[in-house]
């Protein structure tokens, strides 16, 4: 089966079967993440592998490599969450400061590297890569703050992919922004009840 076959052309945008399948599996995986069942992780793996192929094709190198981090995170999440799923908790103030500083340092370190290799969107791709790595790690650790980071990162990715002409992927990340709001609310509520 040729996954690069065009399934739809609209306004000059050619949607491949690969992008369509990646879109569907990503919405399912991230949507399940809000509810916290362990079965979210296999969906993340499939969508991440499909999107890795797309991102490398589009010269979003950081986004492409990020997908392999998502696969590793999904494997860790499967074993870390256990059969009953996520039990959200909160970060301490000190942990928030450390993660915030790490985010800034890593972002500004990665940006020049991506620029030097000709990445399609160096500044935003570096921002998204670093933020997604941190959010993924915190999600595996079942910290509700992961959803706050997902919200910001996904909003930046909407801008990046829309400007790059990957419209369905931009729409996907807009859906992720909405899902991040739902995840943020639900996991915060559960984190508060778990700390009692």
Buried (B, 14 or more C-beta within 10 A) or exposed (E): EEBEEEEEEEEEEEBBBBBBBBBBBBBBBBBBBBEBBBEBBBBBBBBBBBBBBBBBEBBBBBBBBBBEBBBEBBBBBBEBBEEEBBBBBBBEEEEBEEBEEEBEEBBEEBBEEBBEEEBBBBBBBBBBBBBBBBBBBBBBBBBBBBBBBBBBBBBBBBBBBBEBEBBBBBBBBBBBBEBBBBBBEBBBEBBEEBEE
